[in-house]
């Protein structure tokens, strides 16, 4: 039995409320993509963060090797 043939009725008030919520969600998503938020840092490239992370990993590896060398 699919929903189209079920005996459950949806009131028009609930249906209208659902449509309104969907439209609000669409408006919020459009604002995120087209508004001021699109120009913020969170939409920028993550490349600098990855490069910094790799540099910290390399520094940590060098310090670890130096520590092992000094301890040996």
ABEGO torsion letter per residue (X at the ends): XBAAABABBBBAAAAAAAAAAAAAAAAAAAAAAABAAAABAAABBAAAAAAAAAAAAAAAAAAAAAAAAAAX
